[in-house]
Amino acid sequence: MTLTRNLPLIPDQSALLFVDVQNFSAHRKGSEFAGLSEVEFETRYGWYFNELDTSVIPNMQLLQAAFRKARIEVMYTTIESLTLDGRDRSLDYKITGFHVPKGSWDGKVIDEIAPEGDEIVLPKSSSSVFISTHIDYILRNLGVKQLVVCGLITDQCVESAIRDACDLGYLVTQITDACLTYTQERHDNSLRTIKGYCRQVTTSEVVAELQASP
């Protein structure tokens, strides 16, 4: 048998993971953008938020609805410390200046794709969700072998999640039009870079795949 990454999802072996789609970095009033003038904000992040609002978040909503309908686990990870002062953050986050206090508004998933019921939300304090949470343990307990990944930022935390998931033995599907970073060039470069690690499909393709599942 030839091994391949290009396998359709088996619903009872799959999970959908939203990476860092939270107020801190996906809401115009998020702390990541604090202190910027209106002109600075528009110059640096205007394209990013236009893409989020008009394309990426609507795609995430379609994914969320399709996976819930198929009774597939929907999970979320957010940047959020386990402490109020962020002393548990990774050195990288301390150097970068990322600080999302425990229980803060910044650490919440945005309202547009808010978790429902007992959907799992994992706060993380490093780029990779596999480093600073026990997601691997959870996924194995759930019987997950195929992980579907989307979210923010394509060339940072999304890439980290994909690489680590692959190294830990998961088959990974990246939803290319439900990921985003700060420029089109960075997004496209990331998709090319990570392509060898995962199956890449669009929102419409994976939704159609789920609808065709027995």
Backbone hydrogen bonds, N-H to C=O, Kabsch-Sander energy under -0.5 kcal/mol:
donor,donor_aa,acceptor,acceptor_aa,energy
7,L,5,R,-2.0
13,Q,10,I,-2.6
14,S,11,P,-1.5
15,A,146,Q,-1.5
16,L,73,E,-2.9
17,L,148,V,-3.3
18,F,16,L,-0.5
18,F,75,M,-2.5
19,V,17,L,-0.5
19,V,150,C,-2.3
20,D,18,F,-0.7
20,D,77,T,-2.8
22,Q,20,D,-1.6
23,N,108,K,-2.4
24,F,106,D,-2.2
25,S,22,Q,-0.9
26,A,22,Q,-2.3
27,H,23,N,-1.0
30,G,27,H,-2.7
32,E,24,F,-1.4
33,F,30,G,-1.9
34,A,31,S,-1.4
36,L,33,F,-1.5
41,F,37,S,-3.0
42,E,38,E,-2.2
43,T,39,V,-2.5
44,R,40,E,-2.6
45,Y,41,F,-3.0
46,G,42,E,-1.6
49,F,45,Y,-2.4
50,N,46,G,-2.0
51,E,47,W,-2.5
52,L,48,Y,-2.4
53,D,49,F,-2.7
54,T,50,N,-2.3
55,S,51,E,-2.0
56,V,51,E,-2.4
57,I,52,L,-2.6
59,N,55,S,-2.1
60,M,56,V,-2.4
61,Q,57,I,-2.4
62,L,58,P,-1.9
63,L,59,N,-2.4
64,Q,60,M,-2.8
65,A,61,Q,-2.3
66,A,62,L,-2.3
67,F,63,L,-2.9
68,R,64,Q,-2.3
69,K,65,A,-2.3
70,A,66,A,-1.8
71,R,68,R,-1.6
72,I,67,F,-2.9
73,E,14,S,-0.8
75,M,16,L,-3.4
76,Y,120,I,-2.1
77,T,18,F,-2.4
78,T,122,L,-1.7
80,E,78,T,-0.7
80,E,124,K,-2.5
81,S,100,V,-3.0
89,R,86,G,-1.7
90,S,125,S,-2.2
94,K,90,S,-2.1
95,I,91,L,-2.7
96,T,92,D,-2.7
97,G,93,Y,-2.0
98,F,93,Y,-1.5
99,H,97,G,-0.5
102,K,83,T,-1.6
104,S,101,P,-1.9
107,G,104,S,-0.7
108,K,105,W,-1.8
110,I,21,V,-1.8
113,I,110,I,-1.3
114,A,111,D,-1.5
119,E,116,E,-2.0
120,I,74,V,-0.5
122,L,76,Y,-2.9
124,K,78,T,-3.2
131,I,128,S,-1.2
132,S,128,S,-1.4
133,T,129,V,-0.7
135,I,129,V,-0.6
138,I,134,H,-1.9
139,L,135,I,-3.2
140,R,136,D,-2.2
141,N,137,Y,-1.9
142,L,138,I,-2.0
143,G,139,L,-0.5
143,G,140,R,-0.9
144,V,139,L,-2.7
145,K,13,Q,-3.2
146,Q,13,Q,-2.7
147,L,145,K,-0.5
147,L,171,L,-2.5
148,V,15,A,-3.1
148,V,146,Q,-0.5
149,V,147,L,-0.5
149,V,173,T,-3.0
150,C,17,L,-2.0
151,G,178,A,-1.4
152,L,19,V,-3.1
153,I,180,L,-0.6
154,T,180,L,-1.4
156,Q,153,I,-2.1
158,V,153,I,-1.9
159,E,153,I,-0.6
159,E,154,T,-0.9
160,S,156,Q,-2.4
161,A,157,C,-2.1
162,I,158,V,-2.2
163,R,159,E,-2.6
164,D,160,S,-2.3
165,A,161,A,-2.3
166,C,162,I,-2.4
167,D,163,R,-2.4
168,L,164,D,-1.5
169,G,166,C,-1.6
170,Y,165,A,-2.4
171,L,145,K,-2.7
172,V,170,Y,-0.6
173,T,147,L,-2.5
174,Q,199,R,-3.2
175,I,149,V,-2.2
176,T,174,Q,-1.0
176,T,201,V,-2.1
178,A,175,I,-1.7
179,C,176,T,-0.8
180,L,151,G,-1.6
187,H,183,T,-2.0
188,D,184,Q,-2.8
189,N,185,E,-2.5
190,S,186,R,-2.2
191,L,187,H,-2.2
192,R,188,D,-2.0
193,T,189,N,-2.3
194,I,190,S,-2.6
195,K,191,L,-0.8
197,Y,194,I,-2.3
198,C,194,I,-0.7
198,C,195,K,-0.8
199,R,172,V,-2.7
201,V,174,Q,-2.3
201,V,199,R,-0.5
206,V,202,T,-2.2
207,V,203,T,-2.5
208,A,204,S,-2.1
209,E,205,E,-1.9
210,L,206,V,-2.2
211,Q,207,V,-2.3
212,A,208,A,-1.5
213,S,209,E,-0.6
213,S,210,L,-0.9
